[in-house]
Amino acid sequence: LYEIFSRIDDYDHANIQPQSHDGGYEMFVRSTDEITGHHDWILIQAKHQKKSVSISQVRELIGTLDVENYKFPERQIRGLMISIIPASEYAINAAKKSSFSITFMDLDMLVRLMISKGIGYHKKTIKHSEIDSTYWDNWG
């Protein structure tokens, strides 16, 4: 995730948290609004599991956002929960009821983001040929 977010022009200050005592999130990035110059700090929580993100995991992220908001009251902080499988409807509803902005991204969305930003692949133009039917029609 660090490699992806550090290569996207819309984000800067990508920072990985230490493995142990990560504070409830794996990394953070800063997003800057092009017009106002206002910064949002996005705490990224990654879930590598075969089940949907649960309500309790969203509540843990809400608690983490609350702690970080207390530590850095001058920052606009929001959360991004990235998981292999889409979040459950219950998790999404729990996030909507929070006073913090929490966005969800699943693996398909992450791949689309990578493609849209040109990360991890190269575009190639493939030329193909087709038969000129008018040429062969004249052969009689």
Salt bridges, closest charged atoms under 4 A:
ASP10 OD2 - LYS117 NZ 3.44
ASP12 OD1 - HIS13 ND1 3.82
ASP12 OD2 - ARG30 NH2 2.91
ASP40 OD1 - HIS38 NE2 3.60
ASP40 OD2 - ARG78 NE 3.05
GLU68 OE2 - LYS71 NZ 3.02
